[in-house]
Amino acid sequence: MNNRGGILKVLIIEDEPVIRYALVKMVSELDIDGFTPNLLTEVDYAENAIDYLNNNTYDIIFIDIEGGKLNGLELINQWREKCEDTQWIIVSGYDRFDYAQKAILYGVQEYLLKPITKKKIVASVKRSIEKVQIKKNNFIETNKIEKFILNLEESIWGLDVILVKSYINKWVQEMSTVYCSLDYYKDVIYYIFDTVCDRLERRGTILSSEIKWNIHTQKKAVVNQTLLNKCLELIDFIREERKGNEKDPIEIAKVYILQHIEKDISLEDVANKLGFNSSYFSQVFKRKTGQTFVKYRTSLRIEKAKEILLKHDVRIIDIPFMIGLNDHPHFTKTFKDYTGYTPSGYRKRMGIV
């Protein structure tokens, strides 16, 4: 729009005081999403509107055809090129074809006959807002959307309710400076939430179909509140999955395995440490790492063995006991299966003699 954030500048030109007062009252009290009259100006005759038109750009102008020295249609004709983004709404007590014909010729599509009702005003303003949206074609920047997705993903994964609320509040404030259609905005929010869900699932969380949703509302405020509610649902879901742990239990498990790699640590040991049933933990671990617990533990041991092999003062025969493999032949075979080299061959390849 000419002004930003759905804050509209409205001019009302009506010579009958009672009707003008009624129009001002109805317009100021309209409950239309994206419609907040910021500058609501009223004048009696078309000629008295010229100074205002010279100094302001209006989004919507209500204008009576008759009254005063300057005809309402003449004012529209004089100013329609200068006010190319303005939506004119004719208010008239005359149901005359020639008036309607001229209005169409001047590009005016909203022609309201007196008496004016709130229902008529709402319908007309909604259509006018939609036309301005199409004309202005405002879109939300891709990098802004992606940044919001990343922030939501990380804060939800970290179970940080305060941060999630902060990011959404910041988003809502930023979006108050972007005027776009409700349908487009709903599509953007749905894309944001759906992408966050997909990324969380790639990190190992399996979300139920109840988490994902379609938005059925005619209010952007409701869309924003729904987004917040669903993000908080995600946090509750992930927290439950982690059995109350603030951090991802699989990440905790990985650290625990690494810290106890020299021991014969089992899946049951780690599951008990985290408070999980071993069968359930086994499924979650494989889902999130793409490996069984045994394969992950073995690959970790081999990586540790490769580090130790780079040290001159450690005998190869001692390494199995340092990584929880207390069988030298088994260590040699496993190491070769993973690297293609025997432990001694790996040392030579790395220039360690």
Phi, psi and omega per residue, in radians:
M1 nan 3.035 3.103
N2 -1.110 -0.773 3.009
N3 -1.717 3.102 -2.932
R4 -2.040 2.753 2.997
G5 1.280 0.403 3.119
G6 1.332 0.128 3.071
I7 -1.520 1.950 -2.992
L8 -1.713 2.530 3.008
K9 -1.734 2.140 -3.043
V10 -2.157 2.364 3.072
L11 -2.082 2.307 3.115
I12 -2.035 2.111 3.131
I13 -2.017 1.866 -3.073
E14 -2.669 2.206 -3.052
D15 -1.463 -0.375 3.137
E16 -1.483 1.987 -3.050
P17 -0.950 -0.721 -3.095
V18 -1.151 -0.778 3.137
I19 -1.195 -0.685 3.128
R20 -1.090 -0.755 3.113
Y21 -1.081 -0.752 -3.136
A22 -1.114 -0.718 3.125
L23 -1.102 -0.817 3.126
V24 -1.011 -0.784 -3.111
K25 -1.128 -0.823 -3.109
M26 -1.132 -0.749 -3.125
V27 -1.148 -0.744 -3.105
S28 -1.185 -0.395 -3.105
E29 -1.776 0.100 -3.119
L30 -1.080 2.398 3.110
D31 -1.979 1.364 -3.140
I32 -2.134 2.283 -3.117
D33 -1.030 2.262 -3.135
G34 1.490 0.039 -3.111
F35 -1.999 1.885 3.064
T36 -2.366 1.701 -3.133
P37 -1.050 2.015 -3.124
N38 -1.605 -0.796 3.109
L39 -2.107 1.811 -3.128
L40 -1.910 1.838 -3.062
T41 -1.902 2.492 3.133
E42 -2.281 2.384 3.038
V43 -2.397 2.847 -3.095
D44 -1.537 -0.791 -3.070
Y45 -2.093 2.722 -3.093
A46 -1.015 -0.719 -3.124
E47 -1.119 -0.444 3.134
N48 -1.419 -0.088 3.129
A49 -1.570 -0.220 -3.018
I50 -1.079 -0.769 3.119
D51 -1.034 -0.699 3.129
Y52 -1.161 -0.705 3.137
L53 -1.174 -0.527 3.107
N54 -1.231 -0.495 -3.019
N55 -1.922 -0.109 -3.109
N56 -2.443 2.719 3.021
T57 -1.981 2.074 -3.064
Y58 -1.775 2.540 3.095
D59 -1.465 -0.729 -3.136
I60 -2.322 2.337 3.079
I61 -2.213 2.102 2.991
F62 -1.570 2.245 -3.080
I63 -2.463 2.335 3.047
D64 -1.478 2.563 -3.107
I65 -1.373 -0.842 -3.078
E66 -1.603 2.835 3.079
G67 1.897 2.309 3.099
G68 1.436 -3.139 -3.109
K69 -1.322 -0.537 -3.078
L70 -1.832 2.135 3.106
N71 -1.165 2.494 -3.117
G72 -1.037 -0.696 3.109
L73 -1.147 -0.614 3.103
E74 -1.148 -0.694 3.101
L75 -1.094 -0.762 3.111
I76 -1.046 -0.784 -3.113
N77 -1.099 -0.650 -3.126
Q78 -1.262 -0.544 -2.998
W79 -1.931 -0.053 -3.018
R80 -1.144 -0.518 3.106
E81 -1.343 -0.682 3.108
K82 -1.222 -0.540 3.138
C83 -1.881 0.940 -3.015
E84 -1.127 -0.413 3.133
D85 -1.687 0.046 -3.109
T86 -1.486 2.432 3.026
Q87 -1.744 2.084 -3.132
W88 -1.640 2.328 3.071
I89 -2.116 1.925 -3.127
I90 -1.393 2.318 3.073
V91 -2.050 2.037 -3.038
S92 -2.475 2.633 3.057
G93 -1.669 0.054 -3.059
Y94 -2.000 2.109 3.103
D95 -1.619 1.241 -3.053
R96 -1.937 2.344 -3.098
F97 -1.125 -0.694 -3.095
D98 -1.131 -0.584 3.072
Y99 -1.157 -0.836 -3.132
A100 -1.082 -0.691 -3.136
Q101 -1.099 -0.792 3.106
K102 -1.138 -0.681 3.128
A103 -1.028 -0.770 3.118
I104 -1.133 -0.725 3.116
L105 -1.022 -0.642 -3.132
Y106 -1.497 0.073 3.096
G107 1.496 0.203 3.134
V108 -1.569 2.185 -3.103
Q109 -1.945 -0.132 -3.132
E110 -1.875 1.977 -3.090
Y111 -2.285 1.845 -3.077
L112 -1.840 2.269 3.099
L113 -1.620 2.429 3.054
K114 -1.251 2.592 0.022
P115 -1.297 2.491 -3.121
I116 -1.530 2.275 3.090
T117 -1.941 2.808 3.118
K118 -1.069 -0.639 3.131
K119 -1.054 -0.764 3.115
K120 -1.116 -0.752 -3.133
I121 -1.071 -0.835 -3.124
V122 -1.008 -0.854 -3.117
A123 -1.070 -0.745 -3.103
S124 -1.190 -0.771 3.134
V125 -1.134 -0.706 3.109
K126 -1.034 -0.790 3.129
R127 -1.123 -0.700 -3.130
S128 -1.126 -0.757 3.129
I129 -1.078 -0.733 -3.130
E130 -1.095 -0.672 3.131
K131 -1.154 -0.686 3.120
V132 -1.163 -0.693 3.117
Q133 -1.034 -0.825 -3.125
I134 -1.105 -0.686 -3.115
K135 -1.169 -0.774 -3.087
K136 -1.410 -0.547 3.060
N137 0.901 0.912 -3.141
N138 -1.353 2.357 3.118
F139 -2.251 2.764 3.133
I140 -1.572 2.301 -3.073
E141 -1.073 2.430 -3.109
T142 -1.060 -0.746 -3.116
N143 -1.148 -0.531 3.097
K144 -1.199 -0.712 3.110
I145 -1.122 -0.799 -3.110
E146 -1.121 -0.704 3.108
K147 -1.095 -0.709 3.122
F148 -1.126 -0.716 3.112
I149 -1.068 -0.816 -3.129
L150 -1.082 -0.750 3.141
N151 -1.108 -0.756 3.121
L152 -1.141 -0.768 -3.123
E153 -1.016 -0.858 -3.084
E154 -1.191 -0.711 -3.113
S155 -1.253 -0.608 3.074
I156 -1.213 -0.756 3.113
W157 -1.074 -0.577 3.109
G158 -1.506 0.065 3.123
L159 0.980 0.634 -3.079
D160 -1.722 1.611 -3.097
V161 -1.068 -0.779 -3.097
I162 -1.073 -0.735 -3.135
L163 -1.185 -0.689 3.101
V164 -1.054 -0.823 3.123
K165 -1.075 -0.684 -3.133
S166 -1.127 -0.795 3.140
Y167 -1.118 -0.708 -3.135
I168 -1.215 -0.695 3.079
N169 -1.066 -0.728 3.127
K170 -1.127 -0.725 3.110
W171 -1.057 -0.821 -3.124
V172 -1.046 -0.731 3.118
Q173 -1.116 -0.747 3.132
E174 -1.143 -0.677 -3.122
M175 -1.241 -0.300 3.088
S176 -1.200 -0.211 3.089
T177 -1.742 0.041 3.136
V178 -2.077 2.080 3.129
Y179 -1.741 2.030 3.138
C180 -2.502 2.868 -3.100
S181 -1.168 2.695 3.140
L182 -1.099 -0.743 -3.129
D183 -1.076 -0.760 3.114
Y184 -1.102 -0.756 -3.120
Y185 -1.112 -0.721 3.112
K186 -1.091 -0.694 3.105
D187 -1.083 -0.718 3.134
V188 -1.115 -0.823 -3.122
I189 -1.116 -0.701 3.111
Y190 -1.100 -0.738 3.115
Y191 -1.078 -0.753 -3.141
I192 -1.050 -0.893 -3.093
F193 -1.162 -0.719 -3.138
D194 -1.102 -0.686 3.124
T195 -1.177 -0.727 3.083
V196 -1.028 -0.791 3.124
C197 -1.054 -0.787 3.137
D198 -1.059 -0.731 -3.107
R199 -1.230 -0.628 3.081
L200 -1.154 -0.633 3.105
E201 -1.200 -0.604 3.086
R202 -1.170 -0.403 3.092
R203 -1.495 -0.007 3.014
G204 2.053 -0.151 -3.134
T205 -1.460 2.311 3.058
I206 -1.781 1.954 -3.064
L207 -1.633 2.495 3.096
S208 -1.344 2.741 -3.124
S209 -1.122 -0.356 -3.140
E210 -1.203 -0.402 -3.132
I211 -1.190 -0.736 -3.087
K212 -1.376 2.646 -3.002
W213 -2.702 2.797 2.978
N214 -1.876 2.530 -3.071
I215 -1.694 2.103 3.092
H216 -2.043 1.611 -3.124
T217 -2.809 2.817 3.075
Q218 -1.974 0.339 -3.109
K219 -2.273 2.239 3.093
K220 -1.130 -0.576 3.123
A221 -1.076 -0.651 3.118
V222 -1.228 -0.650 3.084
V223 -1.056 -0.804 3.136
N224 -1.112 -0.731 3.129
Q225 -1.163 -0.653 3.101
T226 -1.110 -0.720 3.099
L227 -1.039 -0.813 3.127
L228 -1.059 -0.824 -3.121
N229 -1.043 -0.730 -3.112
K230 -1.222 -0.625 3.086
C231 -1.136 -0.681 3.100
L232 -1.185 -0.597 3.042
E233 -1.086 -0.714 3.108
L234 -1.038 -0.778 3.134
I235 -1.066 -0.798 3.117
D236 -1.055 -0.715 -3.112
F237 -1.131 -0.814 -3.116
I238 -1.190 -0.678 3.109
R239 -1.070 -0.729 3.116
E240 -1.126 -0.716 3.132
E241 -1.095 -0.569 -3.131
R242 -1.534 0.095 3.115
K243 1.011 0.687 3.052
G244 1.577 -0.140 3.103
N245 -1.254 2.340 3.119
E246 -1.221 -0.580 3.133
K247 -1.689 2.782 3.106
D248 -1.072 2.126 -3.091
P249 -1.061 -0.501 3.133
I250 -1.230 -0.651 3.073
E251 -1.153 -0.669 3.074
I252 -1.108 -0.722 -3.141
A253 -1.084 -0.734 -3.135
K254 -1.058 -0.770 3.132
V255 -1.136 -0.742 -3.122
Y256 -1.103 -0.741 3.123
I257 -1.082 -0.795 -3.126
L258 -1.101 -0.700 -3.130
Q259 -1.218 -0.363 -3.118
H260 -2.101 0.502 -3.035
I261 -1.112 -0.467 -3.104
E262 -1.344 -0.149 -3.127
K263 -1.736 2.850 3.095
D264 -1.445 1.133 -3.035
I265 -1.340 2.343 -3.074
S266 -1.937 2.923 3.080
L267 -1.033 -0.711 3.139
E268 -1.079 -0.676 3.138
D269 -1.056 -0.817 -3.096
V270 -1.216 -0.731 3.132
A271 -1.052 -0.773 3.127
N272 -1.105 -0.673 3.139
K273 -1.047 -0.650 -3.080
L274 -1.634 -0.107 3.126
G275 1.428 0.438 3.133
F276 -1.838 2.660 2.909
N277 -1.167 2.369 -3.026
S278 -1.072 -0.649 -3.141
S279 -1.154 -0.774 3.127
Y280 -1.142 -0.767 -3.136
F281 -1.059 -0.686 3.121
S282 -1.046 -0.740 3.136
Q283 -1.160 -0.796 -3.135
V284 -1.118 -0.721 -3.113
F285 -1.077 -0.805 -3.131
K286 -1.156 -0.683 -3.135
R287 -1.099 -0.691 -3.042
K288 -1.527 -0.439 -3.109
T289 -1.862 -0.321 -3.084
G290 1.383 0.106 -3.134
Q291 -2.332 2.703 2.993
T292 -1.262 2.845 3.134
F293 -1.028 -0.768 -3.087
V294 -1.103 -0.782 -3.134
K295 -1.145 -0.688 3.122
Y296 -1.129 -0.793 -3.138
R297 -1.082 -0.728 3.140
T298 -1.136 -0.791 -3.134
S299 -1.094 -0.602 3.104
L300 -1.176 -0.713 3.119
R301 -1.128 -0.707 3.136
I302 -1.162 -0.704 3.095
E303 -1.089 -0.687 3.097
K304 -1.147 -0.714 3.118
A305 -1.087 -0.693 3.126
K306 -1.087 -0.660 3.090
E307 -1.129 -0.793 -3.087
I308 -1.161 -0.620 -3.128
L309 -1.100 -0.328 3.123
L310 -1.400 -0.125 3.127
K311 -1.613 2.219 -3.075
H312 -1.146 -0.578 -2.948
D313 -1.592 0.175 3.140
V314 -1.915 2.214 3.120
R315 -1.346 2.491 -3.141
I316 -1.049 -0.634 -3.103
I317 -1.122 -0.385 -3.128
D318 -1.540 -0.297 -3.018
I319 -1.112 -0.740 -3.132
P320 -0.926 -0.649 -3.111
F321 -1.285 -0.326 -3.141
M322 -1.508 -0.214 -3.103
I323 -2.171 0.266 3.058
G324 1.452 0.174 3.049
L325 -1.926 1.671 -3.013
N326 -1.537 0.520 -3.140
D327 -2.387 1.917 -3.037
H328 -1.113 -0.803 3.112
P329 -1.051 -0.719 3.115
H330 -1.119 -0.681 3.104
F331 -1.079 -0.824 -3.117
T332 -1.051 -0.778 -3.126
K333 -1.156 -0.785 -3.118
T334 -1.133 -0.728 -3.140
F335 -1.070 -0.746 -3.129
K336 -1.204 -0.645 3.100
D337 -1.049 -0.643 -3.082
Y338 -1.484 -0.604 -3.010
T339 -1.934 -0.363 -3.063
G340 1.527 0.004 3.141
Y341 -2.243 2.678 2.931
T342 -1.318 2.840 3.101
P343 -0.962 -0.745 3.139
S344 -1.203 -0.663 3.110
G345 -1.129 -0.638 3.101
Y346 -1.124 -0.718 3.121
R347 -1.071 -0.787 3.137
K348 -1.098 -0.742 -3.141
R349 -1.070 -0.581 3.133
M350 -1.513 0.070 3.082
G351 1.378 0.334 3.135
I352 -1.685 2.052 3.130
V353 -2.131 nan nan
